[in-house]
Amino acid sequence: MIKSSEQGNGVYNQDLSPNSVIIEIGGVENRIDELYRTADLLGNVISEYYWQTVH
């Protein structure tokens, strides 16, 4: 999902590096335990992808 110009300028810190990614997790209706669970699972996915690509 990409934010439109009506939702802000869309420039955070990703303009500092051409290969950066911003991932937003959750929203105002999520509980903190849901955010932690999502971050944990996302970390596992990113780690697995990284280790598969470096070997």
KOLNU-465867 format. One record per residue: y negated, z, x negated of N, C-alpha, C, O in turn; residue number from 0; chain. Coordinates in Angstrom, 2 decimals, padded with zeros to 5 digits. Layout:
<nodes>
NODE      n_py      n_pz      n_px     ca_py     ca_pz     ca_px      c_py      c_pz      c_px      o_py      o_pz      o_px     i   ch
NODE         Y         Z         X         Y         Z         X         Y         Z         X         Y         Z         X   NUM    A
...
</nodes>
This chain:
<nodes>
NODE      n_py      n_pz      n_px     ca_py     ca_pz     ca_px      c_py      c_pz      c_px      o_py      o_pz      o_px     i   ch
NODE    001.17    000.00   -000.85    000.00    000.00    000.00   -001.23    000.00   -000.90   -001.32    000.77   -001.85     0    A
NODE   -002.17   -000.85   -000.59   -003.41   -000.95   -001.36   -004.57   -000.59   -000.45   -004.65   -001.05    000.69     1    A
NODE   -005.46    000.23   -000.95   -006.62    000.64   -000.16   -007.63   -000.50   -000.09   -007.85   -001.23   -001.05     2    A
NODE   -008.22   -000.63    001.07   -009.25   -001.66    001.26   -010.60   -001.14    000.80   -010.76    000.05    000.51     3    A
NODE   -011.57   -002.03    000.74   -012.91   -001.63    000.30   -013.55   -000.65    001.28   -014.43    000.12    000.88     4    A
NODE   -013.13   -000.66    002.55   -013.68    000.30    003.51   -013.22    001.72    003.21   -013.87    002.68    003.63     5    A
NODE   -012.12    001.87    002.50   -011.57    003.18    002.18   -012.06    003.70    000.83   -011.63    004.76    000.39     6    A
NODE   -012.93    002.99    000.19   -013.43    003.38   -001.13   -013.43    002.17   -002.04   -012.95    001.10   -001.67     7    A
NODE   -013.95    002.34   -003.22   -014.01    001.19   -004.12   -012.67    000.86   -004.76   -012.53   -000.19   -005.38     8    A
NODE   -011.69    001.73   -004.62   -010.36    001.45   -005.12   -010.22    001.56   -006.63   -009.15    001.28   -007.17     9    A
NODE   -011.27    001.96   -007.32   -011.21    002.10   -008.77   -011.15    003.59   -009.10   -012.10    004.34   -008.86    10    A
NODE   -010.04    003.99   -009.66   -009.90    005.37   -010.10   -009.89    005.32   -011.62   -010.87    004.88   -012.21    11    A
NODE   -008.85    005.75   -012.25   -008.78    005.64   -013.71   -007.90    004.48   -014.16   -007.72    004.27   -015.36    12    A
NODE   -007.33    003.73   -013.20   -006.45    002.64   -013.59   -007.19    001.52   -014.30   -006.55    000.67   -014.92    13    A
NODE   -008.50    001.50   -014.23   -009.26    000.47   -014.94   -009.38    000.78   -016.43   -009.87   -000.05   -017.20    14    A
NODE   -008.93    001.95   -016.85   -009.01    002.33   -018.26   -007.89    001.71   -019.10   -008.02    001.60   -020.32    15    A
NODE   -006.82    001.30   -018.46   -005.69    000.68   -019.15   -005.13   -000.43   -018.27   -004.95   -000.22   -017.07    16    A
NODE   -004.85   -001.60   -018.84   -004.37   -002.71   -018.02   -002.97   -002.49   -017.45   -002.57   -003.21   -016.54    17    A
NODE   -002.21   -001.53   -017.97   -000.84   -001.31   -017.51   -000.66    000.01   -016.76    000.46    000.50   -016.65    18    A
NODE   -001.72    000.56   -016.24   -001.61    001.84   -015.55   -001.27    001.64   -014.08   -001.53    000.59   -013.50    19    A
NODE   -000.69    002.68   -013.50   -000.29    002.67   -012.09   -000.75    003.98   -011.48   -000.65    005.04   -012.10    20    A
NODE   -001.24    003.91   -010.25   -001.60    005.13   -009.53   -000.63    005.24   -008.35   -000.45    004.29   -007.60    21    A
NODE   -000.03    006.39   -008.19    000.91    006.62   -007.10    000.42    007.83   -006.32    000.31    008.93   -006.86    22    A
NODE    000.13    007.61   -005.06   -000.29    008.72   -004.20    000.91    009.20   -003.42    001.66    008.40   -002.86    23    A
NODE    001.09    010.50   -003.39    002.24    011.10   -002.71    001.75    011.95   -001.57    000.92    012.84   -001.75    24    A
NODE    002.26    011.67   -000.38    001.95    012.49    000.78    000.60    012.22    001.39   -000.14    011.33    000.97    25    A
NODE    000.32    013.01    002.37   -000.93    012.91    003.10   -001.28    014.25    003.71   -000.65    015.26    003.40    26    A
NODE   -002.27    014.25    004.55   -002.78    015.51    005.10   -001.76    016.23    005.98   -001.86    017.44    006.17    27    A
NODE   -000.78    015.51    006.51    000.19    016.14    007.40    001.48    016.56    006.69    002.38    017.10    007.33    28    A
NODE    001.57    016.32    005.39    002.75    016.73    004.65    002.64    018.17    004.20    001.55    018.68    003.92    29    A
NODE    003.80    018.83    004.14    003.86    020.19    003.60    004.04    020.11    002.09    004.49    019.09    001.57    30    A
NODE    003.68    021.16    001.40    003.75    021.18   -000.06    005.18    021.00   -000.56    005.40    020.37   -001.59    31    A
NODE    006.17    021.55    000.16    007.56    021.38   -000.26    007.99    019.92   -000.17    008.80    019.47   -000.98    32    A
NODE    007.46    019.18    000.79    007.75    017.75    000.89    007.16    016.99   -000.29    007.78    016.06   -000.82    33    A
NODE    005.96    017.38   -000.69    005.32    016.72   -001.83    006.08    016.98   -003.11    006.29    016.07   -003.91    34    A
NODE    006.50    018.22   -003.32    007.27    018.56   -004.52    008.60    017.82   -004.55    009.02    017.32   -005.59    35    A
NODE    009.27    017.74   -003.40    010.55    017.04   -003.33    010.37    015.56   -003.65    011.16    014.98   -004.39    36    A
NODE    009.33    014.95   -003.09    009.04    013.55   -003.35    008.71    013.32   -004.82    009.20    012.37   -005.43    37    A
NODE    007.88    014.19   -005.40    007.52    014.05   -006.82    008.76    014.18   -007.70    008.89    013.46   -008.69    38    A
NODE    009.65    015.09   -007.36    010.88    015.28   -008.13    011.74    014.03   -008.07    012.24    013.57   -009.10    39    A
NODE    011.92    013.48   -006.88    012.73    012.27   -006.73    012.09    011.07   -007.42    012.78    010.28   -008.06    40    A
NODE    010.79    010.94   -007.29    010.07    009.85   -007.94    010.20    009.96   -009.46    010.38    008.96   -010.15    41    A
NODE    010.11    011.17   -009.97    010.29    011.39   -011.40    011.67    010.96   -011.87    011.81    010.38   -012.95    42    A
NODE    012.69    011.25   -011.07    014.05    010.82   -011.41    014.16    009.31   -011.45    014.79    008.76   -012.36    43    A
NODE    013.57    008.63   -010.49    013.61    007.16   -010.44    012.90    006.56   -011.65    013.42    005.66   -012.30    44    A
NODE    011.71    007.06   -011.94    010.95    006.54   -013.08    011.70    006.80   -014.39    011.76    005.93   -015.25    45    A
NODE    012.28    007.99   -014.54    013.03    008.33   -015.74    014.24    007.41   -015.90    014.49    006.89   -016.99    46    A
NODE    014.99    007.21   -014.83    016.16    006.35   -014.89    015.77    004.92   -015.26    016.42    004.28   -016.09    47    A
NODE    014.72    004.41   -014.66    014.24    003.06   -014.97    013.83    002.97   -016.44    014.19    002.02   -017.14    48    A
NODE    013.09    003.95   -016.91    012.63    003.96   -018.30    013.81    003.93   -019.26    013.84    003.11   -020.18    49    A
NODE    014.78    004.81   -019.06    015.90    004.90   -019.99    016.79    003.68   -019.92    017.45    003.34   -020.91    50    A
NODE    016.85    003.00   -018.79    017.62    001.76   -018.71    016.92    000.62   -019.44    017.59   -000.28   -019.95    51    A
NODE    015.60    000.64   -019.48    014.88   -000.46   -020.11    014.73   -000.29   -021.62    014.52   -001.29   -022.31    52    A
NODE    014.83    000.92   -022.15    014.67    001.11   -023.59    015.99    001.00   -024.35    015.99    000.98   -025.58    53    A
NODE    017.09    000.92   -023.65    018.40    000.79   -024.33    018.97   -000.57   -024.15    020.06   -000.86   -024.65    54    A
</nodes>
